[in-house]
Amino acid sequence: MIYFRGCVVRDKLSSISDATEAILKQAGMDCTILENETCCGSFLMRTGYEEDAVEVMEETLKLFEDANSFGDKILVSCAGCYKTLKNDYKELFGVELDVIHTSELITQLINDGKLVVKKTPVKVTYHDPCHLGRHSGIYEEPREAIIKSFDLVEMDRNREHSRCCGAGAGVRSAFPETAMKVASKRISDAEDTGAEILVTSCSFCILNLENALEKSVDESNIENIDKNKRCITRVLDVSELILMGIEHEKV
């Protein structure tokens, strides 16, 4: 199995890959990390640079080929990588890659008894990424993993009705203020649940939601809002959350 980390995890959120590798080790699974990992091409494709995206995708396909990894299962942390490698590569190149998201694999490992998690009283709420949810139909697997160890409380807008985090399709790069407004609304949705942790399964969502949470905390400090009224303390990836719940890990 190859673990394809993705640009955001590789360059900005290494804690996600660290958690994923720790979980795989705990489950006794081996994986290969391509040190010369390229981009899946998702960002270029979503922002309209299809020709450039195709060039990048062809490089990635060659990387898999050079690593003698065609036919191997490809594990991804990023919802954008998942949709791109699984669906777009098939449409553009006729290549069917065996892609699995970390939330799917973690659920399988728990159900198979290869991962042991302990139940904790911590309340969490789950944000459905657009690429994993509406675009790929993966709603229940992340939730199944979460409820094995944590108390999951749903936001009013969830699954196919989930509010976007505001980052995708180049919005975060081209219209950062709009992206922040949308993410702030999603933080507010999460706060309404009374949960302590906002968890998701897309690294790009995490970046934008973390920024919105930081902004919200800063504004609360400036306006002297009672900190006890704030409940969301952090934004985590599913892998980071589950690592907290694995037996013998501190919560």
Residue pairs with C-beta under 8 A, 6 or more apart in sequence:
1 29
1 30
1 31
1 32
1 72
1 73
1 74
1 75
2 31
2 32
2 33
2 34
2 64
2 67
2 69
2 72
2 73
2 74
2 75
3 17
3 20
3 21
3 24
3 31
3 32
3 33
3 75
3 76
4 34
4 37
4 40
4 74
4 75
4 76
4 81
4 85
5 16
5 17
5 33
5 37
5 76
5 77
5 78
6 40
6 76
6 77
6 78
6 80
6 81
6 203
7 39
7 40
7 43
8 78
8 203
8 204
8 207
9 16
9 17
9 77
9 78
9 203
10 17
10 37
12 203
12 207
13 203
13 206
13 207
13 237
15 237
15 240
16 77
16 203
16 206
16 237
16 239
16 240
17 33
17 77
19 237
19 239
19 240
19 242
19 243
20 75
20 77
20 102
20 239
21 31
21 33
22 243
23 106
23 109
23 115
23 239
23 242
23 243
23 246
24 30
24 31
26 115
26 246
27 109
27 114
27 115
28 114
29 109
29 114
31 75
32 67
32 69
32 72
34 63
34 67
36 63
37 63
38 56
38 59
38 60
38 63
39 56
39 60
40 56
40 57
40 60
40 78
40 80
40 81
40 84
40 85
41 53
41 54
41 56
41 57
41 60
41 84
41 88
42 53
42 78
42 80
42 81
42 83
42 84
42 88
42 131
43 80
43 170
44 50
44 52
44 53
44 56
45 53
45 84
45 88
46 80
46 168
46 169
46 170
47 169
47 170
47 173
54 92
57 84
57 88
57 89
57 92
57 93
58 93
61 89
61 93
61 95
64 70
64 72
64 74
64 97
71 98
72 98
73 98
73 99
73 100
74 85
74 97
74 98
74 99
74 100
75 100
75 101
75 102
75 105
76 82
76 85
76 99
76 100
76 101
76 102
77 101
77 102
77 201
77 203
77 237
77 239
78 202
78 203
78 204
79 101
79 129
79 130
79 131
79 132
79 133
79 136
79 201
79 202
79 204
79 205
80 131
80 168
80 202
80 204
82 99
82 101
82 131
82 132
82 136
82 138
83 131
83 132
83 135
83 136
85 97
85 99
86 97
86 99
86 136
87 135
87 136
89 95
89 97
90 96
90 97
101 132
101 138
101 141
101 201
102 201
102 237
102 238
102 239
103 132
103 138
103 141
103 142
103 145
103 201
103 238
103 239
104 138
104 141
106 115
106 145
106 238
106 239
106 242
107 141
107 142
107 144
107 145
109 115
110 117
110 145
110 148
110 242
111 144
115 242
115 246
116 246
116 247
117 148
117 149
117 242
117 245
117 246
117 247
118 149
118 245
118 246
118 247
118 251
119 148
119 149
119 150
119 245
120 149
120 150
120 151
120 244
120 245
120 251
121 151
122 150
122 151
122 196
122 197
122 251
123 150
123 151
123 152
123 153
123 193
123 194
123 195
123 196
123 197
124 146
124 150
124 151
124 152
124 153
124 195
124 196
124 197
124 198
124 199
124 241
125 152
125 153
125 154
125 155
125 190
125 193
125 195
125 197
125 198
125 199
126 142
126 143
126 146
126 152
126 154
126 155
126 158
126 199
126 200
127 155
127 162
127 165
127 186
127 190
127 198
127 199
127 200
127 205
127 209
128 134
128 139
128 158
128 159
128 160
128 162
128 200
129 165
129 200
129 201
129 202
129 204
129 205
130 162
130 164
130 165
130 168
131 168
131 202
132 138
132 142
132 201
132 202
133 139
133 159
133 160
133 162
134 160
134 162
139 159
139 160
142 199
142 201
142 238
143 152
145 238
145 242
146 152
146 199
146 238
146 241
146 242
148 245
149 241
149 242
149 244
149 245
150 197
150 241
150 245
153 193
153 194
153 195
154 193
155 162
155 189
155 190
155 192
155 193
156 189
156 192
157 163
157 189
163 182
163 185
163 186
163 189
164 182
164 186
165 182
165 183
165 186
165 200
165 202
165 204
165 205
165 208
165 209
166 172
166 178
166 179
166 180
166 181
166 182
166 183
166 186
166 208
166 212
167 179
167 183
167 204
167 205
167 207
167 208
168 204
171 178
171 179
171 182
172 179
172 204
172 207
172 208
179 208
180 208
180 211
180 212
180 215
183 208
183 209
183 211
183 212
184 212
184 215
184 216
186 209
186 212
187 198
187 209
187 212
187 213
187 216
187 232
190 198
190 232
191 230
191 231
191 232
194 231
195 231
195 232
196 231
196 232
196 233
197 232
197 233
197 234
197 235
197 236
197 241
198 209
198 213
198 232
198 234
198 235
198 236
199 235
199 236
199 237
199 238
199 241
200 206
200 209
200 235
200 236
200 237
200 238
201 237
201 238
203 237
206 235
206 236
206 237
209 235
210 235
213 232
213 234
213 235
216 230
217 230
219 225
220 227
220 230
243 249
244 250
244 251
245 251
